[in-house]
């Protein structure tokens, strides 16, 4: 339901976010697949291919993301291609097939990449997969490849895009808000984004109810949901706006270099503010082989052994 240039990036971010949200359940599933979690017959009845969280992620991409994107590509090919094509004649039939497949594959790759980090106890790096996907999504929509990303996004037809400089930004936004494309976005967004948020919040809450979650969750659940949402959506959007401003001021390579350095300082140090906020949400930071009860006992033992 967004321009085709950004759709695979959004799908990757969604897949990674789904995996992080279900991180505790994925660890439990891995233990059951390896026969290291009850019941004793789990090895014979479970497999990685039967993972319900992976299956639901793929179904979400195939049944919601891909069809809504295809509808908008058919309804308004100019807007859906960010005005690279003016009408249906400018869209190769095979491109529609490629777009549909890229959305499903993007969600799958995002889920599998974040899942890998979550299983080995590096959940923060799984979270960074979501940050990367959403940053690239927002940067594409805000800046694009030529600095006109937001103009392309807010122009419902080629005439509006061509005459952007002849009218005010407010008028262009009002014209877009009264277009059929915007109405379709509202209808599809209710289903696509609403289902996405329900899945992410629902899987987080489900994970918090599993053994060992109480020791990992450092804040009330409602606040943890707000922190998680800000980390996944607000942080990448702010980064995309900052990166766009730096590119406009300094040029592509100097601007991206300055932004990369700033992002590294914000995200990578062990005591960075983002890491601290991430640690409050209750995502497991241990290997899947470590039972939650063992981790909780070890943590309580460490606290008891400290003097004072």
GIPE-V290612 format. One record per backbone hydrogen bond with DSSP energy under -1.0 kcal/mol. NH is the residue of the N-H (numbers start at 0). CO is the residue of the C=O. E is the energy in kcal/mol with one decimal. If there is no record, write none. Layout:
BEGIN
nh=NH co=CO e=E
nh=NH co=CO e=E
END
This chain:
BEGIN
nh=3 co=79 e=-3.2
nh=5 co=2 e=-1.4
nh=6 co=2 e=-1.3
nh=9 co=5 e=-2.3
nh=10 co=6 e=-2.5
nh=11 co=7 e=-2.2
nh=12 co=8 e=-2.2
nh=13 co=9 e=-2.7
nh=14 co=10 e=-2.7
nh=15 co=11 e=-2.4
nh=16 co=12 e=-2.3
nh=17 co=13 e=-2.7
nh=18 co=14 e=-1.9
nh=19 co=15 e=-2.2
nh=20 co=16 e=-2.7
nh=21 co=17 e=-1.9
nh=22 co=19 e=-1.7
nh=25 co=21 e=-2.5
nh=26 co=22 e=-1.9
nh=27 co=23 e=-2.0
nh=28 co=24 e=-2.7
nh=29 co=25 e=-2.2
nh=30 co=26 e=-2.1
nh=31 co=27 e=-1.9
nh=32 co=28 e=-2.4
nh=33 co=29 e=-2.1
nh=35 co=30 e=-3.0
nh=41 co=38 e=-1.8
nh=45 co=41 e=-1.7
nh=50 co=47 e=-1.4
nh=54 co=50 e=-2.3
nh=55 co=51 e=-2.5
nh=56 co=52 e=-1.7
nh=57 co=53 e=-2.1
nh=58 co=54 e=-2.5
nh=59 co=55 e=-2.4
nh=60 co=56 e=-2.1
nh=61 co=57 e=-2.6
nh=62 co=58 e=-2.9
nh=63 co=59 e=-2.0
nh=64 co=59 e=-1.5
nh=65 co=60 e=-2.8
nh=67 co=63 e=-1.7
nh=68 co=64 e=-1.8
nh=69 co=65 e=-2.3
nh=70 co=66 e=-2.3
nh=71 co=67 e=-2.0
nh=72 co=68 e=-2.0
nh=73 co=69 e=-1.9
nh=74 co=70 e=-3.1
nh=75 co=71 e=-2.8
nh=79 co=75 e=-2.5
nh=80 co=76 e=-1.4
nh=81 co=78 e=-1.8
nh=82 co=77 e=-4.1
nh=83 co=80 e=-1.1
nh=89 co=86 e=-1.5
nh=90 co=87 e=-1.7
nh=94 co=91 e=-1.2
nh=96 co=92 e=-1.1
nh=97 co=93 e=-2.4
nh=98 co=94 e=-2.8
nh=99 co=95 e=-2.1
nh=100 co=96 e=-2.3
nh=101 co=97 e=-2.5
nh=102 co=98 e=-1.6
nh=103 co=99 e=-1.5
nh=104 co=100 e=-2.7
nh=105 co=101 e=-2.5
nh=106 co=102 e=-2.1
nh=107 co=103 e=-2.1
nh=108 co=104 e=-2.9
nh=109 co=105 e=-2.5
nh=110 co=106 e=-2.2
nh=111 co=107 e=-2.6
nh=112 co=108 e=-2.6
nh=113 co=109 e=-2.2
nh=114 co=110 e=-2.6
nh=115 co=111 e=-2.0
nh=116 co=112 e=-1.5
nh=117 co=113 e=-2.5
nh=118 co=114 e=-2.5
nh=119 co=115 e=-1.3
nh=120 co=117 e=-1.3
nh=121 co=116 e=-2.8
nh=125 co=121 e=-1.2
nh=126 co=122 e=-2.4
nh=127 co=123 e=-1.9
nh=129 co=125 e=-1.1
nh=130 co=126 e=-2.0
nh=131 co=127 e=-2.6
nh=132 co=128 e=-2.3
nh=133 co=129 e=-2.5
nh=134 co=130 e=-2.6
nh=135 co=131 e=-2.4
nh=136 co=132 e=-1.9
nh=137 co=133 e=-2.8
nh=138 co=134 e=-2.8
nh=139 co=135 e=-2.1
nh=140 co=136 e=-2.0
nh=141 co=137 e=-2.8
nh=142 co=138 e=-2.7
nh=143 co=138 e=-2.2
nh=148 co=142 e=-1.8
nh=149 co=141 e=-1.7
nh=151 co=147 e=-2.4
nh=152 co=148 e=-2.3
nh=153 co=149 e=-2.1
nh=160 co=156 e=-1.9
nh=161 co=157 e=-2.7
nh=162 co=158 e=-1.9
nh=163 co=160 e=-1.3
nh=166 co=163 e=-1.3
nh=171 co=167 e=-1.9
nh=172 co=168 e=-2.5
nh=173 co=169 e=-2.4
nh=174 co=170 e=-2.5
nh=175 co=171 e=-2.3
nh=176 co=172 e=-2.3
nh=178 co=175 e=-1.6
nh=182 co=178 e=-1.6
nh=183 co=179 e=-2.3
nh=184 co=180 e=-2.1
nh=185 co=181 e=-2.2
nh=186 co=182 e=-2.2
nh=187 co=183 e=-2.9
nh=188 co=184 e=-2.8
nh=189 co=185 e=-1.6
nh=190 co=186 e=-1.1
nh=191 co=187 e=-3.4
nh=192 co=188 e=-1.7
nh=193 co=188 e=-1.0
nh=194 co=190 e=-1.9
nh=195 co=191 e=-1.9
nh=196 co=192 e=-2.6
nh=197 co=193 e=-2.2
nh=198 co=194 e=-2.3
nh=199 co=195 e=-2.4
nh=200 co=196 e=-2.7
nh=201 co=197 e=-2.3
nh=202 co=198 e=-2.5
nh=203 co=199 e=-1.9
nh=204 co=200 e=-2.6
nh=205 co=201 e=-2.3
nh=206 co=202 e=-2.2
nh=207 co=203 e=-2.0
nh=209 co=206 e=-1.5
nh=212 co=209 e=-1.8
nh=216 co=212 e=-2.5
nh=217 co=279 e=-1.5
nh=223 co=219 e=-2.4
nh=224 co=220 e=-2.2
nh=225 co=221 e=-1.7
nh=226 co=222 e=-2.6
nh=227 co=223 e=-2.6
nh=228 co=224 e=-2.5
nh=229 co=225 e=-2.5
nh=230 co=226 e=-2.3
nh=231 co=227 e=-1.8
nh=232 co=228 e=-2.6
nh=234 co=229 e=-2.5
nh=236 co=232 e=-1.8
nh=237 co=233 e=-2.7
nh=238 co=234 e=-2.3
nh=239 co=235 e=-2.6
nh=240 co=236 e=-2.3
nh=241 co=237 e=-2.4
nh=242 co=238 e=-2.9
nh=243 co=239 e=-2.3
nh=244 co=240 e=-2.2
nh=245 co=241 e=-2.3
nh=246 co=242 e=-2.5
nh=247 co=243 e=-2.2
nh=248 co=244 e=-2.0
nh=249 co=245 e=-3.2
nh=250 co=246 e=-1.8
nh=254 co=250 e=-1.9
nh=255 co=251 e=-2.6
nh=256 co=252 e=-2.2
nh=257 co=253 e=-2.4
nh=258 co=254 e=-2.3
nh=259 co=255 e=-2.7
nh=260 co=256 e=-2.0
nh=261 co=257 e=-2.2
nh=262 co=258 e=-3.0
nh=263 co=259 e=-2.2
nh=264 co=260 e=-1.8
nh=265 co=261 e=-1.7
nh=266 co=262 e=-2.5
nh=267 co=263 e=-2.1
nh=271 co=268 e=-1.7
nh=275 co=271 e=-2.0
nh=276 co=272 e=-2.3
nh=277 co=273 e=-2.5
nh=278 co=274 e=-2.1
nh=279 co=276 e=-1.2
nh=280 co=277 e=-1.3
nh=287 co=118 e=-2.7
nh=289 co=286 e=-1.6
nh=294 co=290 e=-2.1
nh=295 co=291 e=-2.5
nh=296 co=292 e=-2.3
nh=297 co=293 e=-2.5
nh=298 co=294 e=-2.4
nh=299 co=295 e=-2.4
nh=300 co=296 e=-2.4
nh=301 co=297 e=-2.2
nh=302 co=298 e=-2.0
nh=303 co=299 e=-2.1
nh=304 co=300 e=-1.7
END
